[in-house]
Amino acid sequence: MDGDPYDLTDANLELLIKPAADTPDDGPGVVVLSTGTGEITITDAAGGAATAEVSRTALADPGTRVWRVDVVRPGSRRTAMYGPLHVVNL
C-alpha cells in the first residue's frame, strides 16, 4: 500500500453492490450497506480501516457484480475503493 491511509474520522461509509457498473445507485438489485444502518463499522478511523457485514441474501445468486465504497461527509462523496465482485457457488 502506498501513501497515507484515508482518515475516516467523522465520515460515513457506504458500500454499494450493483448488478452492473452502469446500474444507477438507486436502481433495481442494488444493495446499499452503511455505517448509518449498522452493516459497516469503522474499526480504526485514523488508519482508514473498516469492516462490512454482507448478508447471505445479497450474495445468493452466482454471477459477477460490481462494488464500490464511498466516504461520505457533508457536501462531499468520494469513492475510496471499487471493483468486480464474483459470486461462485462452491
Order of alpha helices (4+ residues) and beta strands (2+ residues): beta-beta-beta-beta-beta-beta
